[in-house]
Every structure is written in structure tokens, then in C-alpha cells.
Amino acid sequence: MLLKRLAVLLSLCLLPLTASAAEAGDVSRHLPDFMQPLVDYSIFGFALWRLVVTLLLLIIAMAASAVSRFFLSRYALKEEREQAGLMNLMGKCFLFPLRLTVWAVALSLIAVVLGSEELGARLLQIFIGLSVALLVYNLVDIIEFYALRYAEKTETKLDDMLVPILKKSLRVLVIIVACLHLYNAITDQPITTLLAGLGLGGLAFALAAQDTLKNVFGFVMIVLDRPFVVGERIDFDGHDGVVESVGFRSTRLRRLDGHLVTVPNSRAADSVIHNIGRRPYIRRVMNVTITYDTPLAKVDTAVKILEDILRDHEGMNAEFPPRVYFSDFNADSLNLLVIYWYFPPDYWNFMAHAQRVNLELMRRFEEEGIEFAFPTQTVYLAGDEKRRVTLQHEGLPFASGLEQGEVAP
């Protein structure tokens, strides 16, 4: 008997979706006496049975939403503890759109129960459209997941730079389509009307967005010419750092001091860029200066010491042997020019090797008694017997160190 009454009550609950008030009265005759108030009485202008159905729909919607969250969150909520995988992304993609769909159906049914079928249809169209748009928006993460896996298998880093751009482009496209759908659902006007209005303002928009368009074309040139890619170290306009991202409008560079520099793509495409990340080696040029009073034999010894230290050194390439020359007579020193190349271009290994070269050079020079020069000035006195200086006095030559009255030859 209880199941029969529940079946009749369910028929009454579903009746407003398909039947008129007269049919509701026919079904009410099959109800037991204690259920007659559901049809006979009203609250705030609504029949009591409509409010009961509304309450039941709300309960069903909350239960369905909780059940969907329980099952899908088992995958989506694990992302904080585990490495993001395909199942985690799928759970995140479907979690909120599914719950939104449940509430969309419930709200549209409630609107119909309360006597507004047009409002129910409008709400269903709007919320289902939003659910689909949100689902597609989240599915872009799935596309990015597979795109990144493919990019990791390739040697070039161009696809690593294009994957974020593809993600942003797809999401912008989804947002535009969703806005057009909402405009059509809310206003009941064709999309062509909106597009025509946008066309009238297209010229003004193009004039106002000249700099933005320049940056977009700059992005295209960066992608085509590939002067740098994400992850490479570059020197641009005095900013030395690693490229973090390349977008439609700007390129982000993380400097070596930690500062983040944002460079418009139009400038990056037209400026001189030193791509440090693509250098095949690190070249070191050092000038070793020794004092002027170093004997010739010691100068030759100094050259041989440098050649011996750099012979078959760490990071040496046979095609780039080290070069050591006695190159110049500086104002205050004798200059030994040293050039050598370090392979591969690992900066910190290169610095460690340079330190070892410097320490060995100082040790060897100290053993041989060769002194490093530093900026000095030498003053020669007139009475110096080793360096006689000729003076001019009242038009007559005079040499230092001569007796009074003696004329210099």
C-alpha cells in the first residue's frame, strides 16, 4: 500500500511537467485523504504540491551533486599528493561541469513546476551551455597533457614554447563561443546582430590596438626565426637571464639576479639578442702582466709555464688549442696574452677550472721568482749614475753628475 501511495505521489510530482491543472485534479482524486491538502492549499500564491515538488527536486539535486563529487573527487583531489596524471585531469575536467549540469536540470524543472515553462527552458539552455563550455575549457588541460608528453620526446624546444600558446588560444576561443551562446540565450537575438555591431567598432579597435598588433607580429617572427626558445639564456638590452615564457604580447626573462623582466615582443623581434645558451664553448681571454725588470729568460719561462698549465687541460677540444703570446709592452708591465676555450659551455665547471689555473699559475710563478706587475710609475732623479739626464740651462747643455764649469760632450 505504501509503495502504491509513493507511486501516486511521484505521478503527481511529475504531472506539472506534462499536464495541466485539470489533469492534476484528476490525479488528485486517486490520492488518499491525507494527501489532498497538497492540491487544495497554497502558500504565497503557490499550490502546496508545487512547493513539495520543488523541495524534492532540491534534495535530489543536492544528493546527485554529492554523489558525483564523491566519485570524481577520488581522482581530482589526489593531484596535490600525487603526480598529475590523465585520470586526475579527467576527474578535474568533469567534476564541476557535471555538478553544474545537475543543478541546471534541477533549476529548470523547478521553474516549470512553479508555472514558468519558458523560464525553465531558458535556464536549461543557459546552464547547459555553460556546463559544456566549462567542460571544453577544462579539456584543454588534457590536450596540454598529451602535447607536453609529445614535446618531451622531440629534440627541439620550439614545441615546448608553442604548447602554452596553444592552450591559451584554445581557452580564449572557448570563452568567445560561450559568450556568443549566452548572448543568444539571454537576448533571443541572432549572433549575426552582435557580429555586425562588432564590425562597426573594428576600425576603432584596430587603431587603438596598434601596439598589441605589433607585439603579436613580433611573436610570429620569434616563432619563425627562433632567435631563442624557452629555457635558453640570452642577453637582451643589458638583461642577462633565462627565458621563462613567450606569449602573444611579451616575453618573460628571469635575470641572473632573480628579477623578472617583461619584454614586448615587438622590441625582442627588432633588437640584437645574444643567445648565450647556444654557445658551443666558453672562451677565456686573460692578460698576465709581469714587471719590466723581469729578465728575458724569465719572460720565456713565464710563457712556457702558461703553455704547460694549459696543455691538454680539462674541457679542451683538439681543434681549439690554447694560445699564449708575449703580446705587448704596456705602460707599466710586460703583457702575456692567454686565450683558451672550454668545452662544453658549463659555466660553473668553467669557473672551477679557471680557479685551478689561477692557483697553479701563482704557485709556479712564485717558484720561479717571477713577479706580477701592477700599475706603477717610475721617477728618475737627475743624480742617478745609471741613468744620466741631460739638462738645458740658459741655452747651454748641462749633464747631471758633471763638475761645475765642465761642459757636457
LINWO-V271753 format. One line per field, one symbol per residue. phi: phi as a letter, one per 20 degrees, with the letter a starting at -180 (. if undefined). burial: 1 if it has 24 or more other ideal C-beta (glycine too) atoms within 12 Angstrom, else 0. Layout:
BEGIN
phi: ???
burial: ???
END
This chain:
BEGIN
phi: .ffffffffffffegffccefffffffffeffffefffeedcclndfffffffgffffffffffffffffffffefeeffdcffcffffffffeffgffffgfffffffffffeocffffffffffffffffffffgfffffffgfffffffeeffdfffeefffffffffffffffffffffffeemdfffffffffffefffffffdfffffffffffffffelfacfneeccclnddadfebcdfebddceffenfedddgfffffddeceeffdfebddddcdedcffeffgfffffffffffffeflfgmedgecffccbeebdffcaeddeccbddcffefffffffffffffffffffffemedfebgccddeefefffcfdeddclndfbdfneffnedff
burial: 0000000110111011100000010011001000100110000000101111110110001000100110010011000000000001111111111111111111111111110000010111111111111111111111111011001000000011111111100110010001011100100000000000000000000000000000110110011001111101111100111111111111111100000011111111100010111000010101011110010001100110111011001110000001010100000011110111110010000100110010001001100101011000000000000000000000000000000000000
END
